[in-house]
Amino acid sequence: MRSNTEIKADVEQEMRWDADIDPTDIGVTVKDGVVSLSGMVRSYSQRSQAERDAKRVAGVVGLSNDIQVRLPSDDAARSDPELAREAVSALKMQLPYVCQSIQAVVSNGHVRLEGTVEWNYQRERAEEAVRRVRGIRGVTNALTVEPKTSPVDVKHKIEDAFRRSAEVDSNRITVRTDGGHVFLEGAVRTWAEREEAQRAAWLAPGVTDVQNRLMVRP
């Protein structure tokens, strides 16, 4: 079991290794393996990147992201209509075939994505696209996944994906399904492995929801 001091040092080092963020503006505390991030960053994408950096560290079992976004003056002055237009352009570039099913609603610099997509990767890519828009203060992803075809052997496809993965120990994970709803149970060695298992489950065709109940047990 790694100590809180060791985890804190590694999270700070992971962020120092990341050229996309300034770690001097971010505070890190750790208690019982749960990391709390605080401080200020200059964009919403930097806030998300700091969270991803922390989750990659061995021994992290949970995370609270309280980092605030303080935009540069030029970005803070951008209007909601301007942000909405750029968000729509970003969606068209990243998801040209499904962008017509997605609406970007902007209020006070915060974007809410609404509509439906067929695959979860489209849902994630839409959020990633608007997250990079200059002046965005936050993103709420309210997109729903509605597959056009019924799921076929979802459980077996997910289990096969786990067996192929070098990052997931399939012997420690149990997969249950109820239609398009997937339940992951058991234990993993790291928070990153927990995230990878969830990502792999979402990639299966027909999945509409993943309940990740995996425990981190190094």
C-alpha angles and dihedrals in degrees: 000000000000118000123242088245092056093047092048092051092050094048090052091047092049090055092046087055090055112089092195096069139046106232093193088075094053128080121207127199127171131198123173090343094307112124122212118197122198139162135069135303132181099236142024091242090059090053090053092045092054089054092050091050092053094048091057093063118102114246096030108131099169142004140210116195111201095156112139124219114231108183124211111256094256093052093043090057094060113114126234093247090052091050091046092053092050092046090054091049090051091051092050091052096047100035107023095162100049104026090101088067093055128078123196110207114189126197124167091343094308119118123212116194114210134178137056137293132183099228133038092229087064089053091051094044091052091055092046090052097053093038089071095055110116112247098024111138098188145345130224112194107207095159114133126214113231112170116210092218130049116257114262119205091336093168094053093045092053093046090050090051090052091051091052093049120096089200100055128066100216092189091070097048129080120200122205125178137194107184105300093345115102127196120197115198135172132051139306133192100235141015088247090057089050090053092047092052090052092047091051091049092052091054093065113103115256097022111141101167137016121201105198108202095159116137122219108234112163 
